[in-house]
Amino acid sequence: MTGSTGARLAATAVWALTRVVLLLCVTKVITLSGPDVTSDVSVIYHGWSEVLKTGTYPESDVTWQYPPLAALAVLSPALLPFLDYASAFFVLAFLCDLLVLGLLMYAGRGDSRWQAGTWVWVAGVPLLGTTAYARYDVMVTAVAVAALLAGLRHPRVMGALAAVGALLKVWPALVLAGTARGRRTRLAWTAAAVTVAGLLVGCAVAMPGSLAFLGAQRDRGTEVESLGALVFHVARQFGWPGRVEFHYGSMEFLGPYVPLVSTLALGLSVLALAWLLLWRLLARDFGASTPADAAFAAVLLFTTTSRVLSPQYMLWLVGLAAVCLVFRDSRMVLPAGLVLLATGLTQWEFPFGFTHVVTSDATGVTLMLLRNGVLVAATLIACRRLWRRTVCGAARGGDESADRSVPAGAEGPNRAGSAATPARAR
């Protein structure tokens, strides 16, 4: 047995053990303390599915804030009619988890690849806990991971999958941020645009209310777990008179200065977009790992600056970090490790410590400072390393430039010194 085969077998064994435990937890064979995270599936998702079956989107429900293809995720338990809705959803989440594992293992073969990405996924999902299977984000993450890995050989497939992901939950559009200049970008972005247009037209014709999500986020406030919420967690210690309420599908701060902080958070997101556009304009050195590295940095930017930072968002970052670490030359090892740490802290604050977070006591404030501080550090380090690798490195024309060529079969043969063997997505 070779070392790589042994590593894959070990990863599979650990994955199987941890996922069986997750399934036992979400099906309540094993009961945990804290809020019941599965109620979103058994109550909210199930309720939406009943509305969707009537041929319309639940646009009158303010908690429906998702693009039109989210309906497919909500309706997907119907594929397993022999199970009740919640059990079927958990099984499908498990299968999507398994799909990601298989994609990462397959992509991690070859001299320029390694199985570190597989281990990031194996560890990251249980670090988030039962939330990973109790939201449809694992399905979206599977699409985004498939898009990034497909892009190594098939940019059109990458674009189409990114479009599907974007119409599931918007953020997978960011996997296109780091496509190599020229033909690959044209193919991927054109395929994405055509796919989005076709699917939007099809959804609009098939069911009314498909575009209601466009205005759904407008009145959102500042979620208690977001970076901006730290202002109010601290202000509460000094008599700030606001409150925490269930608002637009999450626990948010309401009261004086909340609109101001929410606006400032939007401003940070705009600055994040400006930085990403500037990077895109100046970047010159696009290697095999660049699309994954750029997607990881971009999602970190928008997740960290968002007014809403729900626990399941960490699953996006774990999936993208795992793709980055498929490549030996990726510079995202430290940010990926920080994301795993932040994911573990996220389970600590939700569900186990959520009462502390909502009440802004010393434990809750400490948890939020730690988790969000780690995320900020991961974001800054990831962006700095992406910039130095693709902008500063290209300008210097240093010794590392030889291993950053576009994968063979994409734009032409690799330059001398590049041992990259393109991964195949499926």
PyMOL commands that set and color helices and strands:
alter all, ss='L'
color gray80, all
select helices_A, chain A and resi 3-26+39-52+70-79+85-107+116-132+137-150+155-169+171-176+183-206+212-215+229-238+258-282+290-305+313-324+333-352+354-359+362-396+399-403
alter helices_A, ss='H'
color red, helices_A
select strands_A, chain A and resi 222-223+243-247+250-254
alter strands_A, ss='S'
color yellow, strands_A
deselect
rebuild
show_as cartoon
